[in-house]
Amino acid sequence: MVAEPPIDEIDRSSFMREVRGFMGGDIRHIAGNPQEYSHFVSNKADRAAWVAGGYASTYDNPNKRARFFRYQLGDKTVGLLRSGAGFPLETEEAQRKFPEHSDVTSVLDLRVTHPLVENAGDILLEHQLRLDGERPLVMSRPALDGIEPRLAEMGFVHMGDMGDWGNNCWGLDPNQHPEKWTKNDDGEWQRADKPPLYLSKSEGNDTDTEAGSEASSEAYSSEADSSDDDPSWHLERAMGQLAIG
């Protein structure tokens, strides 16, 4: 156990390779085997692959300022975060909901996590809040429907119509939610209901360990094998699910 989560900053090209890993063999295996992993976990794998595939197929302007982070347990990547630059807070509804802010401090462009590692997305969010300092206001735009309740659970509120950003933008000011967010002994943001220690490597099926629930050492992979990241496989699965529904 360590005092800081094992999250490191990587460059743009390395990040793209890691994203493709979330379309790879282990995610495909979990998504295709609900009888082994449960329907809930398999659906999480499907969502992770869709989010990764959507990002990988979108043009990434190299002139757009962004930072890229990788969350690892041992040598296995279990979460990725891309955060974009902030911007002035100009819409009336957003100003009303965040009266102490004149700017969004950062935008969560992408968060994708391994389906067998609980709380990985929360830990990446916590990391971004720490980077943004004393008075952060981070914005998230859900890539898929159904994520909004989880955002609300973490303290995000709907920001209303944000102009060019669209109308499905959610903002988080942790200072507004002391029941959800607090400061550790070093003055850094931390989830209020979690211990201040983190796994630095996989420890099997220790269900009492932060970011370790349901994790196993061979359950996830950061390899980006081009034979495994065929987006047509995920498309065929989605079309099959629509036909069943």
Backbone as CSV, one residue per row, in Angstrom:
resi,resn,N_x,N_y,N_z,CA_x,CA_y,CA_z,C_x,C_y,C_z
1,MET,0.849,-1.193,0.000,0.000,0.000,0.000,0.886,1.246,0.000
2,VAL,0.476,2.258,-0.739,1.251,3.483,-0.860,0.349,4.686,-0.601
3,ALA,0.982,5.823,-0.280,0.225,7.025,0.059,-0.280,7.765,-1.169
4,GLU,0.333,7.551,-2.321,-0.093,8.185,-3.563,-0.479,7.110,-4.568
5,PRO,-1.553,7.298,-5.312,-1.932,6.299,-6.317,-0.883,6.226,-7.418
6,PRO,-0.633,5.045,-7.960,0.397,4.884,-8.999,-0.079,5.394,-10.356
7,ILE,-0.183,6.710,-10.458,-0.617,7.373,-11.685,0.551,8.186,-12.220
8,ASP,0.894,7.987,-13.477,1.982,8.747,-14.067,1.515,9.442,-15.335
9,GLU,2.166,10.561,-15.651,1.842,11.308,-16.855,2.622,10.742,-18.027
10,ILE,1.956,10.561,-19.164,2.582,10.001,-20.349,2.343,10.929,-21.534
11,ASP,3.030,10.661,-22.651,2.853,11.527,-23.812,1.661,11.076,-24.651
12,ARG,1.340,11.875,-25.643,0.145,11.666,-26.453,0.172,10.330,-27.192
13,SER,1.296,9.984,-27.796,1.368,8.742,-28.564,1.293,7.520,-27.657
14,SER,1.927,7.587,-26.498,1.839,6.474,-25.543,0.407,6.300,-25.061
15,PHE,-0.273,7.410,-24.861,-1.661,7.354,-24.409,-2.536,6.652,-25.443
16,MET,-2.330,6.963,-26.714,-3.130,6.326,-27.756,-2.878,4.819,-27.790
17,ARG,-1.644,4.402,-27.601,-1.362,2.962,-27.549,-2.097,2.315,-26.385
18,GLU,-2.120,2.997,-25.255,-2.806,2.455,-24.087,-4.319,2.388,-24.328
19,VAL,-4.866,3.394,-24.999,-6.296,3.381,-25.314,-6.639,2.156,-26.149
20,ARG,-5.821,1.864,-27.140,-6.085,0.702,-27.986,-6.029,-0.594,-27.188
21,GLY,-5.260,-0.595,-26.103,-5.234,-1.765,-25.242,-6.580,-2.060,-24.612
22,PHE,-7.409,-1.014,-24.447,-8.743,-1.212,-23.881,-9.744,-1.728,-24.911
23,MET,-9.292,-1.923,-26.130,-10.108,-2.581,-27.145,-9.594,-3.995,-27.389
24,GLY,-8.651,-4.440,-26.565,-7.920,-5.663,-26.835,-8.492,-6.926,-26.242
25,GLY,-7.642,-7.949,-26.196,-8.091,-9.304,-25.926,-8.756,-9.530,-24.593
26,ASP,-8.215,-8.962,-23.507,-8.804,-9.238,-22.199,-10.164,-8.568,-22.049
27,ILE,-10.302,-7.348,-22.572,-11.601,-6.679,-22.533,-12.605,-7.450,-23.374
28,ARG,-12.165,-7.905,-24.530,-13.037,-8.697,-25.394,-13.474,-9.977,-24.686
29,HIS,-12.545,-10.607,-24.002,-12.869,-11.855,-23.301,-13.906,-11.611,-22.207
30,ILE,-13.722,-10.560,-21.425,-14.659,-10.259,-20.338,-16.027,-9.895,-20.903
31,ALA,-16.032,-9.082,-21.962,-17.304,-8.671,-22.560,-18.068,-9.858,-23.115
32,GLY,-17.352,-10.853,-23.621,-18.004,-11.987,-24.253,-18.312,-13.150,-23.343
33,ASN,-18.006,-13.013,-22.046,-18.210,-14.131,-21.128,-18.938,-13.698,-19.860
34,PRO,-20.194,-13.259,-19.985,-20.945,-12.849,-18.790,-21.179,-13.990,-17.817
35,GLN,-21.181,-15.225,-18.301,-21.369,-16.360,-17.404,-20.171,-16.542,-16.482
36,GLU,-19.026,-16.048,-16.895,-17.816,-16.144,-16.080,-17.638,-14.930,-15.184
37,TYR,-17.979,-13.749,-15.687,-17.698,-12.507,-14.973,-18.938,-11.793,-14.455
38,SER,-20.112,-12.228,-14.797,-21.411,-11.620,-14.503,-21.775,-10.637,-15.613
39,HIS,-23.077,-10.450,-15.812,-23.546,-9.525,-16.840,-23.123,-8.096,-16.520
40,PHE,-23.113,-7.747,-15.248,-22.723,-6.395,-14.850,-21.294,-6.090,-15.289
41,VAL,-20.360,-6.989,-14.979,-18.959,-6.765,-15.324,-18.758,-6.816,-16.837
42,SER,-19.434,-7.747,-17.509,-19.304,-7.829,-18.966,-19.827,-6.565,-19.638
43,ASN,-20.909,-6.007,-19.115,-21.413,-4.749,-19.663,-20.423,-3.607,-19.441
44,LYS,-19.741,-3.614,-18.297,-18.709,-2.612,-18.055,-17.589,-2.736,-19.078
45,ALA,-17.224,-3.973,-19.415,-16.192,-4.188,-20.428,-16.643,-3.664,-21.784
46,ASP,-17.903,-3.922,-22.131,-18.452,-3.396,-23.383,-18.363,-1.873,-23.419
47,ARG,-18.750,-1.228,-22.316,-18.724,0.240,-22.277,-17.298,0.766,-22.395
48,ALA,-16.354,0.098,-21.701,-14.956,0.527,-21.780,-14.442,0.442,-23.209
49,ALA,-14.788,-0.648,-23.898,-14.346,-0.816,-25.284,-14.963,0.239,-26.196
50,TRP,-16.254,0.550,-25.988,-16.918,1.567,-26.805,-16.278,2.934,-26.588
51,VAL,-16.013,3.289,-25.346,-15.402,4.586,-25.056,-14.009,4.660,-25.673
52,ALA,-13.216,3.599,-25.492,-11.871,3.577,-26.064,-11.921,3.634,-27.584
53,GLY,-12.837,2.868,-28.178,-12.952,2.861,-29.626,-13.383,4.200,-30.188
54,GLY,-14.307,4.860,-29.493,-14.735,6.176,-29.936,-13.604,7.182,-29.911
55,TYR,-12.789,7.120,-28.852,-11.653,8.037,-28.762,-10.624,7.730,-29.843
56,ALA,-10.325,6.442,-30.044,-9.302,6.048,-31.012,-9.679,6.423,-32.439
57,SER,-10.974,6.511,-32.716,-11.423,6.810,-34.076,-11.692,8.293,-34.302
58,THR,-11.417,9.120,-33.301,-11.642,10.562,-33.405,-10.318,11.283,-33.620
59,TYR,-10.303,12.244,-34.516,-9.080,13.009,-34.766,-8.672,13.761,-33.508
60,ASP,-7.410,13.631,-33.152,-6.874,14.300,-31.974,-5.952,15.422,-32.435
61,ASN,-6.432,16.636,-32.325,-5.654,17.797,-32.750,-4.425,17.951,-31.858
62,PRO,-3.222,17.780,-32.406,-2.021,17.867,-31.568,-1.777,19.263,-31.014
63,ASN,-2.449,20.259,-31.573,-2.281,21.629,-31.088,-3.210,21.950,-29.916
64,LYS,-4.132,21.046,-29.621,-5.047,21.252,-28.503,-4.365,20.816,-27.209
65,ARG,-4.282,21.724,-26.272,-3.558,21.439,-25.032,-4.289,20.382,-24.216
66,ALA,-3.548,19.373,-23.793,-4.130,18.294,-22.995,-3.016,17.604,-22.220
67,ARG,-3.422,16.924,-21.154,-2.495,16.107,-20.375,-3.031,14.681,-20.343
68,PHE,-2.098,13.730,-20.250,-2.453,12.324,-20.387,-1.876,11.539,-19.207
69,PHE,-2.724,10.730,-18.585,-2.313,10.002,-17.390,-2.684,8.529,-17.494
70,ARG,-1.833,7.710,-16.881,-2.018,6.263,-16.870,-1.988,5.780,-15.424
71,TYR,-2.964,4.983,-15.063,-3.058,4.397,-13.720,-2.714,2.924,-13.846
72,GLN,-1.687,2.485,-13.107,-1.220,1.114,-13.214,-1.218,0.416,-11.863
73,LEU,-1.497,-0.874,-11.889,-1.270,-1.762,-10.752,-0.178,-2.724,-11.184
74,GLY,1.002,-2.593,-10.577,2.148,-3.322,-11.081,2.488,-2.788,-12.459
75,ASP,2.598,-3.683,-13.444,2.877,-3.243,-14.810,1.635,-3.294,-15.687
76,LYS,0.456,-3.358,-15.070,-0.800,-3.449,-15.809,-1.557,-2.124,-15.758
77,THR,-1.931,-1.630,-16.900,-2.710,-0.396,-16.968,-4.174,-0.691,-16.681
78,VAL,-4.729,-0.008,-15.681,-6.125,-0.242,-15.291,-6.991,1.002,-15.438
79,GLY,-6.407,2.112,-15.845,-7.189,3.319,-16.045,-6.415,4.359,-16.827
80,LEU,-7.136,5.139,-17.616,-6.538,6.213,-18.405,-7.368,7.484,-18.240
81,LEU,-6.676,8.605,-18.220,-7.333,9.904,-18.094,-6.692,10.888,-19.055
82,ARG,-7.516,11.537,-19.833,-7.081,12.699,-20.610,-7.824,13.908,-20.067
83,SER,-7.090,14.948,-19.704,-7.727,16.169,-19.209,-7.333,17.341,-20.093
84,GLY,-8.338,18.135,-20.444,-8.118,19.303,-21.276,-8.074,20.577,-20.456
85,ALA,-7.687,21.642,-21.110,-7.557,22.933,-20.438,-8.917,23.483,-20.035
86,GLY,-8.897,24.322,-19.021,-10.120,24.974,-18.575,-10.516,26.128,-19.481
87,PHE,-11.567,26.826,-19.091,-12.085,27.930,-19.899,-12.967,28.810,-19.020
88,PRO,-13.237,30.039,-19.440,-14.081,30.938,-18.643,-15.504,30.395,-18.505
89,LEU,-16.054,30.564,-17.328,-17.420,30.120,-17.048,-18.361,31.283,-17.359
90,GLU,-19.091,31.179,-18.461,-19.844,32.330,-18.958,-21.351,32.145,-18.984
91,THR,-21.853,30.924,-18.957,-23.301,30.736,-19.064,-23.981,31.040,-17.734
92,GLU,-25.183,31.565,-17.822,-25.898,32.038,-16.630,-26.181,30.910,-15.643
93,GLU,-26.657,29.770,-16.139,-27.002,28.675,-15.234,-25.773,28.139,-14.515
94,ALA,-24.668,27.981,-15.243,-23.447,27.481,-14.619,-22.910,28.472,-13.591
95,GLN,-22.981,29.755,-13.890,-22.536,30.769,-12.934,-23.394,30.749,-11.676
96,ARG,-24.684,30.463,-11.845,-25.574,30.396,-10.693,-25.246,29.180,-9.813
97,LYS,-24.881,28.080,-10.435,-24.591,26.868,-9.674,-23.194,26.880,-9.069
98,PHE,-22.291,27.669,-9.663,-20.921,27.747,-9.145,-20.539,29.214,-8.986
99,PRO,-21.182,29.921,-8.050,-21.004,31.372,-7.939,-19.597,31.800,-7.546
100,GLU,-18.814,30.913,-6.972,-17.475,31.286,-6.534,-16.417,31.021,-7.601
101,HIS,-16.851,30.638,-8.783,-15.904,30.310,-9.852,-16.119,31.206,-11.062
102,SER,-15.026,31.643,-11.635,-15.075,32.366,-12.909,-14.589,31.498,-14.064
103,ASP,-14.010,30.339,-13.735,-13.465,29.462,-14.766,-13.678,27.999,-14.397
104,VAL,-13.822,27.174,-15.413,-13.649,25.732,-15.263,-12.149,25.481,-15.249
105,THR,-11.656,24.725,-14.284,-10.209,24.534,-14.170,-9.678,23.455,-15.098
106,SER,-10.488,22.457,-15.433,-10.065,21.414,-16.367,-11.291,20.670,-16.869
107,VAL,-11.123,20.011,-17.999,-12.193,19.230,-18.617,-11.740,17.777,-18.697
108,LEU,-12.569,16.871,-18.190,-12.265,15.449,-18.284,-12.660,14.973,-19.680
109,ASP,-11.701,14.968,-20.595,-11.982,14.577,-21.975,-12.229,13.079,-22.101
110,LEU,-11.516,12.290,-21.308,-11.656,10.835,-21.389,-11.250,10.216,-20.063
111,ARG,-12.112,9.342,-19.562,-11.754,8.441,-18.457,-12.214,7.055,-18.868
112,VAL,-11.307,6.127,-18.940,-11.666,4.748,-19.258,-10.924,3.843,-18.284
113,THR,-11.642,2.876,-17.719,-11.058,2.035,-16.676,-11.364,0.573,-16.929
114,HIS,-10.542,-0.272,-16.332,-10.726,-1.709,-16.491,-11.940,-2.173,-15.693
115,PRO,-12.765,-3.037,-16.272,-14.012,-3.435,-15.594,-13.814,-4.246,-14.329
116,LEU,-12.639,-4.818,-14.114,-12.420,-5.624,-12.919,-11.772,-4.853,-11.780
117,VAL,-11.542,-3.562,-11.965,-10.887,-2.762,-10.923,-11.857,-1.692,-10.451
118,GLU,-12.398,-1.882,-9.274,-13.369,-0.935,-8.735,-12.690,0.375,-8.342
119,ASN,-13.398,1.462,-8.517,-12.982,2.792,-8.072,-11.814,3.378,-8.849
120,ALA,-11.376,2.729,-9.932,-10.270,3.291,-10.710,-10.640,4.663,-11.272
121,GLY,-11.871,4.805,-11.758,-12.301,6.096,-12.282,-12.360,7.165,-11.212
122,ASP,-12.783,6.781,-10.006,-12.835,7.737,-8.900,-11.433,8.199,-8.521
123,ILE,-10.470,7.281,-8.554,-9.095,7.623,-8.203,-8.493,8.561,-9.246
124,LEU,-8.815,8.349,-10.517,-8.353,9.267,-11.555,-8.974,10.654,-11.377
125,LEU,-10.243,10.706,-11.010,-10.894,11.986,-10.734,-10.223,12.675,-9.555
126,GLU,-9.962,11.942,-8.517,-9.276,12.479,-7.347,-7.926,13.075,-7.747
127,HIS,-7.204,12.382,-8.611,-5.905,12.861,-9.095,-6.049,14.204,-9.806
128,GLN,-7.074,14.331,-10.646,-7.272,15.590,-11.365,-7.619,16.726,-10.413
129,LEU,-8.436,16.452,-9.416,-8.764,17.484,-8.430,-7.511,17.970,-7.714
130,ARG,-6.612,17.067,-7.402,-5.368,17.457,-6.741,-4.527,18.353,-7.641
131,LEU,-4.494,18.036,-8.926,-3.744,18.863,-9.865,-4.340,20.262,-9.971
132,ASP,-5.650,20.369,-9.839,-6.332,21.653,-10.021,-6.267,22.550,-8.792
133,GLY,-5.793,22.028,-7.667,-5.494,22.878,-6.526,-6.624,23.093,-5.539
134,GLU,-6.579,24.243,-4.860,-7.475,24.531,-3.743,-8.933,24.669,-4.164
135,ARG,-9.166,25.289,-5.311,-10.536,25.584,-5.719,-10.798,25.036,-7.125
136,PRO,-10.832,23.730,-7.252,-11.064,23.151,-8.577,-12.531,23.207,-8.982
137,LEU,-12.743,23.290,-10.270,-14.055,23.074,-10.871,-13.812,22.277,-12.147
138,VAL,-14.015,20.984,-12.071,-13.765,20.122,-13.224,-15.085,19.834,-13.931
139,MET,-15.002,19.705,-15.243,-16.192,19.440,-16.041,-16.064,18.093,-16.728
140,SER,-17.175,17.366,-16.767,-17.222,16.073,-17.442,-18.378,16.067,-18.429
141,ARG,-18.131,15.456,-19.577,-19.192,15.237,-20.565,-19.314,13.734,-20.786
142,PRO,-20.345,13.090,-20.258,-20.463,11.630,-20.357,-20.436,11.162,-21.805
143,ALA,-19.617,10.140,-22.057,-19.520,9.589,-23.410,-20.692,8.674,-23.733
144,LEU,-21.305,8.093,-22.708,-22.405,7.155,-22.902,-23.562,7.517,-21.982
145,ASP,-24.768,7.218,-22.403,-25.935,7.420,-21.552,-25.861,6.498,-20.337
146,GLY,-26.447,6.957,-19.251,-26.506,6.135,-18.054,-25.402,6.394,-17.058
147,ILE,-24.440,7.252,-17.407,-23.330,7.557,-16.507,-23.705,8.659,-15.517
148,GLU,-24.741,9.408,-15.838,-25.083,10.587,-15.035,-25.339,10.288,-13.557
149,PRO,-26.035,9.204,-13.200,-26.234,8.932,-11.770,-24.930,8.740,-11.005
150,ARG,-23.953,8.121,-11.655,-22.661,7.939,-10.997,-21.945,9.273,-10.822
151,LEU,-22.051,10.155,-11.814,-21.469,11.485,-11.670,-22.109,12.230,-10.504
152,ALA,-23.429,12.160,-10.407,-24.129,12.822,-9.308,-23.693,12.256,-7.963
153,GLU,-23.463,10.967,-7.929,-23.019,10.328,-6.686,-21.674,10.878,-6.224
154,MET,-20.824,11.287,-7.170,-19.512,11.830,-6.833,-19.547,13.339,-6.597
155,GLY,-20.720,13.970,-6.731,-20.848,15.389,-6.455,-21.000,16.273,-7.671
156,PHE,-20.992,15.697,-8.866,-21.201,16.491,-10.075,-22.647,16.976,-10.142
157,VAL,-22.837,18.163,-10.706,-24.177,18.689,-10.959,-24.268,19.091,-12.427
158,HIS,-25.476,18.988,-12.969,-25.682,19.356,-14.369,-25.500,20.855,-14.537
159,MET,-24.743,21.256,-15.555,-24.395,22.660,-15.729,-25.327,23.385,-16.688
160,GLY,-26.273,22.671,-17.294,-27.159,23.301,-18.259,-26.507,23.401,-19.622
161,ASP,-27.080,24.220,-20.471,-26.560,24.407,-21.823,-25.257,25.204,-21.758
162,MET,-24.171,24.571,-22.215,-22.852,25.208,-22.164,-22.392,25.675,-23.537
163,GLY,-23.334,26.037,-24.381,-22.978,26.578,-25.689,-22.304,25.546,-26.567
164,ASP,-21.094,25.857,-27.028,-20.370,24.955,-27.924,-20.055,23.613,-27.274
165,TRP,-20.062,23.558,-25.957,-19.779,22.308,-25.252,-20.994,21.383,-25.219
166,GLY,-22.162,21.890,-25.533,-23.360,21.061,-25.511,-24.135,21.211,-24.216
167,ASN,-25.185,20.418,-24.072,-26.056,20.540,-22.894,-25.977,19.339,-21.961
168,ASN,-24.984,18.483,-22.150,-24.801,17.369,-21.214,-23.454,17.501,-20.523
169,CYS,-23.262,18.651,-19.905,-22.022,18.950,-19.188,-22.292,18.929,-17.686
170,TRP,-21.364,18.346,-16.951,-21.503,18.200,-15.507,-20.262,18.771,-14.826
171,GLY,-20.481,19.549,-13.771,-19.377,20.183,-13.073,-19.262,19.710,-11.633
172,LEU,-18.029,19.662,-11.151,-17.763,19.258,-9.767,-16.876,20.285,-9.083
173,ASP,-17.398,20.861,-8.018,-16.620,21.666,-7.081,-16.605,20.893,-5.769
174,PRO,-15.489,20.269,-5.404,-15.474,19.446,-4.190,-15.726,20.239,-2.921
175,ASN,-15.482,21.552,-2.955,-15.757,22.369,-1.775,-17.248,22.428,-1.459
176,GLN,-18.095,22.165,-2.456,-19.538,22.171,-2.233,-20.031,20.865,-1.617
177,HIS,-19.164,19.865,-1.536,-19.605,18.536,-1.096,-18.645,17.959,-0.053
178,PRO,-18.611,18.553,1.149,-17.709,18.040,2.191,-18.057,16.631,2.643
179,GLU,-19.290,16.190,2.358,-19.654,14.820,2.710,-19.056,13.811,1.738
180,LYS,-18.587,14.287,0.593,-18.007,13.411,-0.425,-16.508,13.616,-0.601
181,TRP,-16.039,14.845,-0.364,-14.643,15.186,-0.601,-14.057,15.904,0.604
182,THR,-12.823,15.552,0.933,-12.138,16.166,2.060,-10.675,16.379,1.678
183,LYS,-9.861,16.803,2.626,-8.426,16.974,2.400,-7.664,15.985,3.282
184,ASN,-6.566,15.448,2.760,-5.727,14.571,3.569,-4.738,15.409,4.377
185,ASP,-3.825,14.743,5.058,-2.881,15.454,5.919,-1.942,16.367,5.135
186,ASP,-1.800,16.112,3.846,-0.948,16.945,2.998,-1.736,18.046,2.295
187,GLY,-3.013,18.188,2.661,-3.832,19.221,2.051,-4.294,18.906,0.649
188,GLU,-4.284,17.618,0.283,-4.706,17.210,-1.052,-6.115,16.633,-1.011
189,TRP,-6.836,16.794,-2.113,-8.196,16.284,-2.187,-8.222,14.762,-2.093
190,GLN,-9.233,14.295,-1.366,-9.398,12.856,-1.157,-10.878,12.564,-0.956
191,ARG,-11.325,11.418,-1.454,-12.707,11.008,-1.213,-12.930,10.805,0.279
192,ALA,-14.028,11.339,0.777,-14.246,11.400,2.218,-14.424,10.034,2.858
193,ASP,-14.915,9.065,2.102,-15.245,7.771,2.693,-14.217,6.696,2.400
194,LYS,-13.003,7.085,1.970,-11.999,6.104,1.594,-10.715,6.295,2.398
195,PRO,-9.962,5.216,2.645,-8.687,5.332,3.350,-7.650,6.017,2.472
196,PRO,-6.637,6.652,3.086,-5.645,7.410,2.315,-4.511,6.546,1.780
197,LEU,-4.757,5.283,1.510,-3.737,4.382,0.985,-4.252,3.711,-0.281
198,TYR,-3.319,3.357,-1.161,-3.683,2.819,-2.468,-2.828,1.602,-2.780
199,LEU,-3.414,0.692,-3.549,-2.637,-0.416,-4.071,-1.608,0.097,-5.067
200,SER,-0.433,-0.530,-5.060,0.562,-0.226,-6.083,0.752,-1.394,-7.033
201,LYS,0.148,-2.536,-6.707,0.174,-3.700,-7.592,-1.043,-4.539,-7.286
202,SER,-1.357,-5.448,-8.192,-2.505,-6.322,-7.990,-2.243,-7.241,-6.817
203,GLU,-3.282,-7.429,-5.987,-3.169,-8.325,-4.844,-4.282,-9.358,-4.867
204,GLY,-4.565,-9.860,-6.073,-5.553,-10.923,-6.185,-6.944,-10.447,-5.875
205,ASN,-7.752,-11.279,-5.258,-9.163,-10.991,-5.020,-9.404,-10.469,-3.617
206,ASP,-8.623,-9.494,-3.207,-8.790,-8.897,-1.888,-9.939,-7.899,-1.962
207,THR,-11.117,-8.320,-1.559,-12.299,-7.484,-1.739,-12.359,-6.330,-0.753
208,ASP,-11.434,-6.279,0.210,-11.439,-5.190,1.172,-10.416,-4.112,0.826
209,THR,-9.732,-4.245,-0.307,-8.652,-3.342,-0.638,-9.058,-2.355,-1.707
210,GLU,-8.750,-1.089,-1.501,-9.096,-0.045,-2.457,-8.536,-0.356,-3.830
211,ALA,-9.388,-0.200,-4.840,-9.043,-0.441,-6.241,-8.564,-1.858,-6.473
212,GLY,-8.888,-2.772,-5.578,-8.458,-4.136,-5.767,-9.596,-5.110,-5.885
213,SER,-10.812,-4.706,-5.647,-11.933,-5.623,-5.670,-12.070,-6.279,-7.025
214,GLU,-12.205,-7.584,-7.022,-12.413,-8.402,-8.204,-11.230,-8.383,-9.149
215,ALA,-10.076,-7.841,-8.738,-8.925,-7.782,-9.623,-8.084,-9.038,-9.491
216,SER,-7.530,-9.503,-10.598,-6.566,-10.599,-10.562,-5.413,-10.251,-11.469
217,SER,-4.248,-10.828,-11.218,-3.037,-10.394,-11.899,-3.093,-10.617,-13.396
218,GLU,-3.871,-11.598,-13.862,-3.932,-11.836,-15.289,-5.238,-11.355,-15.902
219,ALA,-6.028,-10.589,-15.160,-7.353,-10.208,-15.642,-7.328,-9.013,-16.573
220,TYR,-6.216,-8.263,-16.619,-6.193,-7.089,-17.467,-4.837,-6.946,-18.125
221,SER,-4.780,-6.242,-19.221,-3.556,-6.147,-19.999,-3.435,-4.768,-20.606
222,SER,-2.197,-4.277,-20.719,-1.972,-2.991,-21.371,-1.434,-3.177,-22.778
223,GLU,-1.353,-4.398,-23.259,-0.813,-4.632,-24.589,-1.804,-4.171,-25.645
224,ALA,-1.291,-3.490,-26.646,-2.132,-3.008,-27.746,-1.828,-3.830,-28.991
225,ASP,-2.308,-5.032,-29.024,-2.082,-5.950,-30.131,-3.047,-5.599,-31.256
226,SER,-2.500,-5.265,-32.428,-3.368,-4.817,-33.513,-4.356,-5.887,-33.940
227,SER,-4.070,-7.145,-33.669,-5.012,-8.196,-34.035,-6.179,-8.267,-33.076
228,ASP,-6.067,-7.591,-31.937,-7.103,-7.672,-30.912,-7.989,-6.441,-30.853
229,ASP,-7.587,-5.347,-31.507,-8.344,-4.109,-31.310,-9.233,-3.796,-32.501
230,ASP,-9.775,-4.819,-33.122,-10.656,-4.656,-34.272,-12.003,-4.112,-33.812
231,PRO,-12.343,-2.859,-34.152,-13.603,-2.283,-33.669,-14.829,-2.983,-34.218
232,SER,-14.682,-3.732,-35.316,-15.848,-4.414,-35.880,-16.397,-5.460,-34.925
233,TRP,-15.519,-6.033,-34.088,-15.997,-7.029,-33.112,-16.975,-6.380,-32.149
234,HIS,-16.649,-5.185,-31.639,-17.530,-4.489,-30.705,-18.802,-4.028,-31.403
235,LEU,-18.685,-3.625,-32.674,-19.870,-3.214,-33.419,-20.819,-4.392,-33.599
236,GLU,-20.277,-5.556,-33.952,-21.120,-6.736,-34.136,-21.833,-7.108,-32.839
237,ARG,-21.128,-7.001,-31.709,-21.752,-7.299,-30.414,-22.888,-6.323,-30.126
238,ALA,-22.642,-5.052,-30.383,-23.670,-4.045,-30.103,-24.892,-4.261,-30.980
239,MET,-24.676,-4.567,-32.260,-25.799,-4.802,-33.156,-26.584,-6.033,-32.723
240,GLY,-25.866,-7.052,-32.246,-26.550,-8.243,-31.756,-27.402,-7.955,-30.542
241,GLN,-26.898,-7.105,-29.637,-27.659,-6.747,-28.442,-28.893,-5.931,-28.809
242,LEU,-28.769,-5.060,-29.814,-29.928,-4.289,-30.258,-30.987,-5.200,-30.863
243,ALA,-30.540,-6.213,-31.593,-31.488,-7.140,-32.208,-32.238,-7.934,-31.153
244,ILE,-31.504,-8.330,-30.099,-32.142,-9.070,-29.008,-33.150,-8.196,-28.291
245,GLY,-32.770,-6.915,-28.061,-33.663,-6.003,-27.346,-34.870,-5.647,-28.178
